Structure formats: structure tokens, C-alpha cells
Amino acid sequence: TGVSAGTSTITGTTSDGKTSTCTVSVQNLANVNKLVNGNFDTNTTATQTPTGWNEWGSVSNAQTSTASPHSGNYKGIQWGTTPFEVAVSQTLTGIANGNYTMKAWVRSSGGQLWATMYAKGYGGSDLNYSIASSIPNWTQIQINNIKVTNNTCEVGFYQSGLANTFIDYDDVEFFLS
């Protein structure tokens, strides 16, 4: 008990006076973002395939953009001039079981059939935060209490959009809380 993050030496003594010493490295994994490229700035040009992210569906409708990101140089965006369906996600494997939080800064045109930030495949029911209403200014949203029980979680953004609808997302985080 009483060991904080960093390197610590632990010494144990038996009842007959023998001692043993061990040096351990302790890491605090709480509040460390598990996502790759959550700010979409790893790539140095706008791209259809941002590092760390997977796409499904009408993939030409999902990309990064320099048009008014929340921070940095790029944001993720889903949009189209015709109806579309697309998801952008990351599947995290080998993560510690525990209680996680997902946060992101988002904007939305509203009017979609379905638009959501989600977490699924973690050992519980799918969790969704709807962003299908108009959100004209960057707003931080979050999903709390993602209780990972199988060392895996898929997180992302899904949209079933009508023509000329969009969602923007940036500074996405997923961390042990």
C-alpha cells in the first residue's frame, strides 16, 4: 500500500528475519487516452483513411478536414450531398478490464436519420450518445460507465445521413476512469 506511480522498491521480511527486495515500476493508467490519433492530426494532409481509424459503409463520405477543427489542424467529418451510411471506429484490444469514459468534441447539422457516438463489444449492451440534433458549435459530449469485461471495446461515430447532413468530431478520448 502507499505506492505511487514511478519506480518503487519493496522489501519483505519473513518471521525468521530473512528479507527480500524487489524493484517495481508502477504506472497510473487512469486518464490515459487509449485511442490512436484521437485528434486526427497524425496525418499531415487531409485523408480518407486517418491513421488508427477504420471505416465502414459509404467510406467516401468520411474523411479528415482542415475546415474549422476544434483544435490542431484536422477534424473528422462525415457528410454527403446524397443520402449515405458510414461509420468510423477504432477497436481496442488487450485493454485492462475496468470502467472507461469516452469523450469527444462534436458538431452536427441535425436532421440525420441516425447519428451517434458509440461504444460496443466491451461485454455489455451497446452505448450510444445521439448527435442527430443540431449542434452548431463545438460541444464536448461523453459516455460514462463503459464497463469493459472482455479486454476489448469498439468506439466510434456512426451516421445514417440524408443529403447535406454532417457530423464533425475532434479530440476524441477513451480512458480508464
N, C-alpha and C positions, 0 to 999 in steps of 0.2 A: 504494500500500500504506500501511497505517497510518492510514487514515481511519476515524474512529469516527462514531457516529450524531450528527447535528446538521448544521450548515452548515459547509462547508469551502471554502477557496479553493485551487485547484490552479494552479500556474504551470509552464509548459513552456518550455524553451529549445531552439532549434534549434542545429545545429552552427555556423551563421554568426552566432550571438549574438542572434537575434530571439526575443522572448518573447511568450507569450500567456497570459492569465489567465482562469480560469473559476471561478465560484462554483456549488457544487452542494449540494443538500440530500440527506443520507444518512439513510435510515430502517432501523432494525433490525426486520425483520418476524418474527423468531423469537419464539415465545411470546406472540403477539398473537392473542386469540380471534377467529376469523373468523365465529362464529355471531351471529345477531341474537337477543337475548332468551334467551340460554342459561340464565339464572336464573329465567325465567318471571315476572319482576317488572315488566316493561314495562307490562302491563295493570294497571289499578288495581282491577279486580274479577275474580273467578273467571270463566273464559270457556271456551267450547268451541273457540275459534279464537285461540290465543295469537299475538301479533304475531311474525312471522318463521317460523312453523311451518306445515307443510301436513299434512293428514290424508287417510287413505285407508281404506276399508273401513267398519266399524261405527263411524262417527265419533262417535256419541253416547256411545261408551264411552271416549273420550279427552277430557281437559279439564285445566284447572288447578284447584288446590285450596289452601285455607289450612290444611288439616289436617296439622300437623307437617311443614312443609317442612324441607329440610336447612339452608337459610339464607334470609334475606329473608322475604317474605310468602307466596310461592306456590311450588308444585312442579307438575310434570306428572304425570298419573296416567292409567293405563289399567286399567279394571275393569268388571265387569258381573255381574248376577245371573243371566244366561243365557249360554250359550256365545257367543263373539264373536271377530272377527278385525279387527285395526286396526293401522295404522302412523302414526307422527308423525315428520316428517322436515323437513330443510332441504336444498335443492340449492344448492350454492355454485358459481358460475360465474365465470370470469375470474380465478381464483386462480392464484398462481405455482405452476408445477410444482415439486415437491420432496417431501421426506419429512415427513409430518404425523403428529400424535398426536391421538387423541380420548379425552377423559376425561369421566366423569360420576359423580355420587353416586347410588346406586340402593338400592332395597329391593324385595323380591319375596315374594309369598305362596308361590311354588313351586307345582308341580302343573300348570303350563300344558302344553299340547301343544308350544308353542314360544314362547320369549320371548328377545329378543336386542337388544343394541345393535349397530348395524351401520354399515359404510362400504362404498359400492359406486359403480360408474360412474366410477371415478377412473383407469381404464386398466389395472387388474389384476383379479384374482379377488375376488369379494365377501369381506369380512372380517366375522366375527360374534363377539361375546362373549356367551355364553349366560348368561341370568339367569333360567332356568326352575327353578332350585332355590330353596329357602327362604333368603332373605337378610333376617332380621328387623330388623337395624339398618342405618342408613345406612352404605354401604361404597363407597369410590371404586374404580372399575374403569377400565381403559383399553385401547385398541387402539393398538399402536405400529406403526411402519413402514408407514404408508399412503403408498405411493409414487405421488403424483399425476403423471401424464404427459400429461394432456389438459386441464389448467386447470379441471377440474370434479370435484366429489365430492358424492354424496348421503350424508348421515349421519342416523341416526335410531334409533327404537325400534319394534320390531315384536312383536306378541303374538297368538298363536292361543290364546285363553284359554277355559278351562272356566268354568262358573258359579262365581262368588265367588272368582275369582283376580284378582290385581292386580300391576302393577309401578308403582313411583314412581321418578321421575328428576328431578334438580335439578342446578344448577351445571354445565351441560354445556359443554365446551370442545372446540374443534378448532383446532389451531395448527400452524404450520410449526415443526418441531423441529430 
